[in-house]
Amino acid sequence: MKNAILNKPRSLVLLLTPIVIFWLVLFSLGYPLPHMDDLAFIGTPINLINGGDFVNPWLEPWHERVSDRFYIQPPLQQILLTGWLILAGVSTQSFLLFQCFWYIIASIFLALMLKKYRVSIPIIFLIIILYAIAMAELGLRSEAVGVAWGITGLYLLSYETRWHSWGGFTCLGISILSYLTIFIYLIPLTALIIGDRVFQKSPSRRIRYLRDLILSLIGAIACVGIIFLLAINFEITRFFSDLIWHSQIRRQPLMANLQTIQELLTYGHGKIIYGLLYGFYLITIILIVSKGHKKFPLFFALILTFSFLFNAALYVTSMYQGIFHFMMSLGILVLLPHIKLPQIIKNILWGLTFIVLGLHYSFDILSTVNYLCSPKIEYPQIQNYVQKHPELTYIIDDYAARFAFNYQLPSQTISWTFANKAPNFWLVSPEQIPENTVMIASLFRANYLESIKEVPNLPDWPRLKILGYQVNSIARYPQEIIIFPETIK
């Protein structure tokens, strides 16, 4: 008994230390990659620490709803980031370290949760690596914060005490108020964890547990509710009006949803076919239903499948993002050991699993490795240009914000992603650039403009080449920044 007690902290150290080192190494290399939504998620905190209101001035031209407040996203990630920037300042390293902190928190509690449900250590490490791949291209978006709070909440709910339950529900509330669509997964998984604990108890203990659970839920709702109301300055009607409006312009009609799903299943939106992963997940579900021998994995499979279908119906475009496919990959890896098959067939299944995951994430791996290994370029000439032309307005993308400005952006800045008028986003034609406005962006983003190749002296962006094969959708030097229409060579 004594040796078991001594070995438990040691086993946790051996489990968690490599995870922390893994994330710190990625942070030192400049992880995560920039994302086109970065300026939307960091503009409000920067404005707050500079003495402004809860508004993102870089989005102001997009729509009047964002001209004097930023309620199109849940507010808590903005609040947490503001507190961080007060302590650490505004810089690339500060933002990347903020994201890294939440990646570490998410990975630690995910590893503890998986270990508690007897997932093997190698599979836990593989899941953490897949999580890193999934998050790599999400930049400074709020997923990092939301996922960390959500996984922490689920882990706490797997314990029985009232304080664990209160902490779990509170974390889940903060998670949803940081990254809204995560509720698609959190609510069903919460029901699964609670249901599993309820059915393990005798009737008398079951009633007591549910009573404590309800009291904890009420306390958590009160706590998170106060935080939420303070964050939006008690403007409930205005907040939900803006949030619903933003949700509606991003959602698609039913027929468009079906077309998007068809594209995902067949073309992969410029990536290796997603349908391969979906098909393998379906095979895993069929096998767990027909060959599984425990109830909890079966319920987990059904709950996860329901979440995927609900996600596709509610917000299909989020299927392009990393969380959807990470959850599907996690489901496959967690469920496969619970399938009762001859060992040789299970070995074949594991081999196919690695092939499918390798193919599915090949684009993300190539893109991430290419970015992390690309030479970091400094652009003092761009900063000099801005200093000489303070009268101009600058349309700036996520790469330029990081590599040319270190997120110290000019006062007259417009986010490249939101430079058009809602419900559209980036500009699609050079003629749309207003007078006294220049665009500072990565070369491959500048080529989003139609007819851009007709502009003299503007080179095409070089593509990544692997063993003589050109990957047309990955820029070899994504940090190559230009000023348009004045191209700096």
C-alpha positions in Angstrom: 0.0 0.0 0.0 2.8 2.4 0.9 4.6 1.8 -2.3 1.4 2.3 -4.3 0.9 5.7 -2.6 4.5 6.7 -3.3 4.3 5.5 -6.9 1.2 7.5 -7.7 2.8 11.0 -7.6 5.8 9.6 -9.5 3.6 8.2 -12.2 1.8 11.5 -12.5 5.1 13.3 -12.9 6.2 10.9 -15.6 2.9 11.4 -17.4 2.7 15.2 -17.1 6.3 16.3 -17.4 6.7 15.3 -21.1 3.4 17.1 -21.9 4.6 20.4 -20.4 8.0 20.1 -22.1 6.3 19.3 -25.4 4.2 22.5 -25.3 7.1 24.7 -24.1 9.2 23.4 -27.1 6.4 24.3 -29.5 6.1 27.8 -27.8 9.8 28.4 -28.3 9.4 27.6 -32.0 6.6 30.2 -32.5 3.5 27.9 -32.2 0.6 28.4 -33.0 0.4 29.6 -36.6 -1.3 32.9 -37.2 -5.0 32.7 -38.0 -7.1 35.1 -40.1 -9.4 35.8 -37.0 -6.5 36.7 -34.7 -7.1 40.5 -34.8 -10.8 39.9 -34.0 -9.9 38.1 -30.8 -7.1 40.4 -29.5 -8.3 43.8 -30.5 -10.7 44.3 -27.6 -8.2 43.4 -24.9 -5.6 45.7 -26.4 -8.2 48.5 -26.6 -9.1 47.9 -22.9 -5.6 48.1 -21.6 -5.1 51.3 -23.6 -8.0 52.9 -21.7 -10.7 52.2 -24.3 -14.1 50.5 -24.1 -15.1 46.9 -24.7 -14.9 47.3 -28.4 -12.5 46.2 -31.2 -11.7 49.3 -33.3 -10.0 47.1 -36.0 -13.5 45.7 -37.0 -15.3 49.0 -37.0 -15.8 49.3 -40.8 -17.3 45.8 -41.0 -20.7 46.6 -39.4 -22.3 49.1 -37.1 -22.9 46.3 -34.5 -19.1 46.2 -33.8 -18.6 50.0 -34.0 -19.1 50.6 -30.3 -19.0 47.2 -28.6 -17.7 43.7 -29.2 -20.6 41.3 -28.4 -20.5 39.1 -31.4 -18.4 36.6 -29.4 -18.7 35.4 -25.8 -16.8 37.8 -23.6 -14.8 35.8 -21.1 -11.8 35.0 -23.3 -11.5 38.8 -23.9 -11.5 39.4 -20.1 -8.9 36.8 -19.3 -6.7 38.0 -22.1 -7.0 41.6 -20.9 -5.8 40.6 -17.5 -2.9 38.7 -19.0 -1.8 41.7 -21.2 -1.9 44.0 -18.1 0.8 41.7 -16.6 2.8 40.6 -19.7 2.3 43.4 -22.1 1.4 43.4 -25.8 3.9 41.4 -27.9 4.1 38.2 -29.9 5.7 36.3 -27.1 3.0 37.4 -24.7 0.2 36.2 -26.9 1.9 32.9 -27.7 2.6 32.3 -24.0 -1.0 33.0 -23.2 -2.1 30.4 -25.7 0.6 27.9 -24.5 -0.6 28.2 -20.9 -4.1 27.1 -21.9 -2.8 24.3 -24.1 -0.9 23.0 -21.1 -3.9 23.2 -18.8 -6.1 21.4 -21.4 -3.5 18.7 -22.0 -2.9 18.1 -18.3 -6.5 17.6 -17.4 -7.2 15.7 -20.6 -4.3 13.3 -19.7 -5.7 12.9 -16.2 -9.2 12.3 -17.4 -8.0 9.7 -20.0 -5.8 8.0 -17.4 -8.8 7.8 -15.0 -10.8 6.0 -17.6 -7.9 3.6 -18.2 -6.6 4.8 -21.5 -3.1 3.6 -22.1 -0.2 6.1 -21.8 1.0 5.8 -25.5 -2.6 6.6 -26.6 -2.7 9.5 -24.2 0.5 11.0 -25.7 -0.8 10.4 -29.2 -4.1 12.2 -28.4 -2.1 15.2 -27.0 -0.1 15.3 -30.2 -3.3 15.3 -32.3 -4.6 18.1 -30.1 -1.5 20.1 -30.9 -2.0 19.5 -34.6 -5.6 20.4 -34.4 -4.9 23.7 -32.5 -1.9 24.7 -34.6 -3.8 26.6 -37.3 -6.4 28.2 -34.9 -3.9 30.9 -33.9 -5.1 33.3 -31.2 -8.7 32.3 -31.3 -10.7 31.5 -28.2 -10.7 27.7 -28.6 -7.5 27.4 -26.5 -9.2 29.0 -23.5 -12.6 27.3 -24.0 -11.2 23.8 -24.4 -9.0 24.2 -21.3 -11.8 25.2 -19.0 -14.1 22.6 -20.6 -11.8 19.7 -20.0 -11.0 20.9 -16.5 -14.7 21.0 -15.7 -15.3 17.5 -17.0 -12.5 16.1 -15.0 -13.7 17.8 -11.8 -17.2 16.4 -12.4 -15.8 12.9 -12.5 -15.3 13.2 -8.7 -18.2 13.1 -6.2 -17.7 15.9 -3.7 -19.9 19.0 -3.7 -16.8 21.2 -4.2 -15.7 19.2 -7.2 -19.1 19.4 -8.7 -19.4 23.1 -8.1 -15.9 23.6 -9.6 -16.8 21.4 -12.5 -20.0 23.2 -13.4 -18.3 26.6 -13.0 -15.5 25.6 -15.3 -18.0 24.4 -17.9 -19.8 27.7 -17.7 -16.6 29.7 -18.2 -15.7 27.4 -21.1 -19.0 28.1 -22.9 -18.7 31.8 -22.3 -15.2 31.7 -23.8 -15.9 29.5 -26.8 -19.7 29.1 -27.4 -19.9 26.1 -29.7 -18.1 23.9 -27.3 -21.4 23.3 -25.6 -22.2 20.9 -28.4 -19.7 18.5 -26.8 -19.7 19.6 -23.2 -23.4 19.1 -22.4 -23.6 15.5 -23.7 -20.3 14.5 -22.1 -21.3 16.0 -18.8 -24.5 14.0 -19.0 -22.5 10.8 -19.7 -20.1 11.4 -16.7 -22.9 12.2 -14.3 -25.1 9.3 -15.6 -22.2 6.9 -15.1 -21.7 8.0 -11.5 -25.4 7.9 -10.7 -25.9 4.3 -11.9 -22.9 3.1 -9.9 -24.6 4.1 -6.7 -27.3 2.5 -4.5 -30.7 4.2 -4.5 -30.2 6.0 -1.2 -26.8 7.4 -2.2 -28.1 8.2 -5.6 -30.6 10.7 -4.2 -28.0 12.3 -2.0 -25.5 12.6 -4.9 -28.2 14.2 -7.2 -29.2 16.7 -4.4 -25.6 17.8 -3.9 -25.2 18.0 -7.7 -28.2 20.3 -8.1 -27.0 22.6 -5.3 -23.6 22.7 -6.9 -25.1 23.5 -10.3 -27.2 26.3 -8.9 -24.1 27.8 -7.1 -22.1 27.6 -10.4 -24.9 29.3 -12.4 -25.0 32.1 -9.9 -21.2 32.5 -9.9 -20.8 32.4 -13.7 -23.9 34.5 -14.2 -22.4 37.3 -12.1 -19.1 37.2 -14.1 -21.0 37.2 -17.4 -23.2 40.2 -16.4 -20.2 42.2 -15.3 -18.4 41.3 -18.5 -21.2 42.7 -20.7 -22.0 45.6 -18.4 -25.5 44.1 -17.8 -26.5 44.8 -21.5 -28.2 41.4 -21.8 -30.6 42.3 -24.7 -27.9 44.0 -26.7 -25.4 41.1 -26.2 -27.8 38.4 -27.3 -29.0 40.5 -30.2 -25.4 40.9 -31.5 -24.5 37.2 -30.8 -27.6 35.9 -32.6 -27.0 38.2 -35.5 -23.4 37.0 -35.9 -24.4 33.4 -35.6 -27.1 33.8 -38.3 -24.7 35.4 -40.9 -22.2 32.5 -40.3 -24.8 29.8 -40.6 -25.8 28.3 -44.0 -29.2 27.2 -45.3 -29.9 23.5 -45.3 -29.0 22.8 -48.9 -25.7 24.7 -48.5 -25.0 22.5 -45.4 -25.5 19.4 -47.5 -23.2 20.8 -50.2 -20.6 21.6 -47.5 -20.8 18.0 -46.1 -20.5 16.6 -49.6 -17.4 18.7 -50.1 -15.9 17.5 -46.9 -16.6 13.9 -47.8 -15.2 14.1 -51.3 -12.8 17.0 -51.9 -11.7 17.8 -48.3 -11.7 21.6 -48.8 -8.2 21.6 -50.2 -7.0 18.9 -47.8 -6.6 15.1 -47.8 -10.1 13.6 -48.0 -12.0 14.0 -44.7 -14.3 11.2 -45.7 -11.6 8.7 -45.0 -11.7 9.7 -41.3 -15.5 9.8 -41.2 -15.7 6.4 -42.8 -13.2 4.9 -40.3 -15.1 6.5 -37.4 -18.3 4.9 -38.7 -16.6 1.5 -38.8 -15.4 2.0 -35.2 -19.0 2.8 -34.1 -20.4 -0.2 -35.8 -17.8 -2.4 -34.2 -18.2 -1.0 -30.7 -22.0 -1.5 -31.0 -21.7 -5.1 -32.2 -18.4 -6.2 -30.6 -18.2 -4.0 -27.5 -18.6 -5.6 -24.1 -18.9 -2.6 -21.7 -21.7 -0.1 -21.4 -19.7 3.0 -20.8 -17.7 2.9 -24.2 -21.0 2.2 -25.9 -22.7 5.2 -24.3 -19.6 7.3 -25.1 -19.8 6.3 -28.7 -23.5 7.2 -29.0 -23.0 10.5 -27.2 -20.1 11.5 -29.3 -21.9 10.5 -32.5 -24.9 12.6 -31.5 -22.6 15.6 -30.8 -21.2 15.3 -34.3 -24.6 15.1 -36.0 -25.8 18.1 -33.9 -22.6 20.0 -34.8 -23.2 19.3 -38.5 -26.9 20.4 -38.3 -26.2 23.5 -36.2 -23.0 25.0 -37.5 -21.6 22.9 -40.4 -18.8 25.3 -41.2 -17.1 24.6 -37.9 -16.4 21.1 -39.3 -13.6 22.7 -41.2 -11.9 23.6 -37.9 -9.6 21.4 -35.9 -11.9 20.6 -32.9 -14.4 18.6 -34.8 -11.8 16.3 -36.3 -9.8 16.1 -33.1 -12.9 14.9 -31.2 -13.5 12.3 -33.9 -9.9 11.1 -33.8 -10.1 11.0 -29.9 -13.2 8.9 -30.2 -11.5 6.3 -32.5 -8.5 6.0 -30.3 -10.4 5.7 -27.1 -13.0 3.2 -28.4 -10.8 0.8 -30.4 -9.3 -0.9 -27.2 -12.9 -1.8 -26.1 -13.7 -3.8 -29.3 -13.6 -7.6 -28.7 -11.9 -9.0 -31.8 -9.1 -11.5 -32.4 -5.7 -9.9 -31.7 -4.6 -10.1 -35.4 -7.7 -8.2 -36.5 -7.2 -5.6 -33.8 -3.6 -5.2 -34.9 -4.8 -4.6 -38.5 -7.3 -2.1 -37.2 -4.6 -0.2 -35.3 -2.4 -0.1 -38.4 -5.3 1.3 -40.4 -6.0 3.8 -37.7 -2.4 5.2 -37.9 -2.7 5.3 -41.7 -6.0 7.1 -41.7 -4.9 9.7 -39.1 -1.6 10.2 -40.9 -3.3 10.9 -44.2 -6.0 13.1 -42.6 -3.6 15.3 -40.7 -0.8 15.3 -43.4 -1.8 18.8 -44.6 -1.8 20.2 -41.1 1.5 18.5 -40.2 3.2 19.8 -43.4 1.8 23.3 -42.9 2.8 23.5 -39.2 6.3 22.0 -39.7 6.9 24.3 -42.7 5.9 27.3 -40.6 7.9 26.4 -37.6 11.0 25.7 -39.7 10.7 28.8 -41.9 13.2 31.6 -41.3 11.7 34.4 -39.3 11.9 37.6 -41.3 12.0 41.1 -39.8 10.5 44.1 -41.6 11.9 47.4 -40.3 11.2 48.9 -43.8 7.5 48.3 -43.2 7.6 50.0 -39.9 9.5 52.9 -41.4 6.9 53.2 -44.1 4.1 53.4 -41.6 6.0 56.0 -39.5 6.4 58.2 -42.7 2.7 57.9 -43.6 0.7 58.3 -40.4 -2.2 59.8 -42.4 -2.9 56.5 -44.1 -5.3 53.7 -43.0 -3.8 50.2 -43.0 -5.5 46.9 -43.8 -3.4 44.4 -41.9 -3.6 40.6 -41.8 -2.6 38.2 -39.1 0.9 37.5 -40.5 1.8 41.1 -40.9 0.4 41.9 -37.4 2.8 39.3 -35.9 5.9 39.5 -38.0 6.0 43.1 -39.2 4.5 44.8 -36.1 4.9 42.5 -33.2 1.1 43.3 -32.6 2.0 47.0 -32.0 -0.4 48.1 -34.8 -0.8 51.6 -36.3 -3.7 53.6 -34.8 -5.6 53.5 -38.1 -5.8 49.8 -38.5 -8.4 47.6 -40.1 -8.4 43.8 -39.8 -7.8 42.2 -43.2 -10.4 39.6 -42.5 -13.1 42.2 -41.7 -12.2 44.8 -44.3 -15.3 44.2 -46.4 -18.9 44.9 -45.4 -20.9 42.3 -43.4 -21.9 39.6 -44.2 -18.8 39.5 -46.4 -15.3 39.4 -44.9 -12.0 40.2 -46.7 -11.8 42.3 -49.9 -12.0 40.4 -53.1 -10.8 43.0 -55.6 -8.1 45.7 -55.7 -10.7 48.2 -56.6 -12.4 47.7 -53.2 -9.4 49.2 -51.4 -10.5 52.8 -50.4 -8.4 55.9 -51.1 -5.6 56.7 -48.6 -5.6 53.0 -47.6 -2.9 50.4 -48.2 -2.9 46.7 -47.4 0.0 45.2 -45.5 -0.4 41.4 -45.7 1.4 38.1 -46.4 2.0 37.6 -50.1 -0.2 34.6 -50.3 -3.1 36.5 -48.6 -2.7 39.4 -51.0 -3.4 37.0 -53.8 -6.9 36.5 -52.4 -7.7 39.7 -54.4 -9.1 38.9 -57.8 -7.0 40.0 -60.8 -4.0 40.5 -58.5 -1.7 38.8 -61.0 -2.3 41.6 -63.4 -0.7 44.0 -61.0 2.9 44.8 -62.2 5.8 43.9 -59.9 3.7 41.7 -57.6 5.1 38.2 -57.6 3.1 35.0 -57.2 3.7 33.3 -53.8 6.0 30.3 -53.8 4.5 26.9 -52.8 5.9 24.2 -50.6 7.7 21.4 -52.4 8.1 17.9 -50.9 10.3 15.4 -52.8 9.6 17.3 -56.0 5.9 17.5 -55.5 4.4 20.9 -55.2 1.7 21.4 -52.5 -0.4 24.2 -54.1 -2.3 25.1 -50.9 0.8 25.7 -48.6 2.9 28.8 -48.9 6.6 28.0 -48.6 7.3 31.3 -46.9 4.0 32.3 -45.2 5.8 35.2 -43.4 6.6 37.0 -46.6 4.9 40.4 -46.1 4.2 43.0 -48.8 2.7 46.5 -48.9 0.0 46.8 -51.6 -0.2 48.7 -53.9 3.4 49.6 -53.0 5.2 46.3 -53.0 8.4 46.2 -50.9 10.9 43.7 -52.3 
